[in-house]
């Protein structure tokens, strides 16, 4: 989790769909290696994390399938929008993720991308997929909670 005061952090993109599709087991904050045009585009908020996931290959963590739009004012050296990007994690964190991902049903997904003192960070989470009935239960629980709040609000007015 982030160890910084909220004044230093600017959220660039978040993956709200991941909170609906997965049970979150553990969270990590990782740095991300970006090129010059990628960081400029990220600062402009042109990032989509929805389909992204993390692969562990040769002892390194890679962020895959995350779309960072090409920088509008870039030249022919502009970056590839969906290229794999290296995540900067401690070796023991990578080992922990690798051991869990090798088990059936676990995966690692990005939850949000933010800037901390000008540096891009990605909050990734070790997750287990929800079944269809789990999602339906979550929607029903959210609707019931919303209805309860509405009734409490109506009682306050009377």
Secondary structure, DSSP 8 states (H G I E B T S, - for coil): ---S-GGGEEEEEE-HHHHHHEEEEEEEEEEE---HHHHHHHHTT-EE-TT-EEEEETTEEEEES-EE---TT--TT---TT--EEEE--HHHHHHHHHHHHSTTEEEEEEEEEEETTEEEEEEEEEEE--HHHHHHHHHHHHHHHHHHHHHHHHHH-
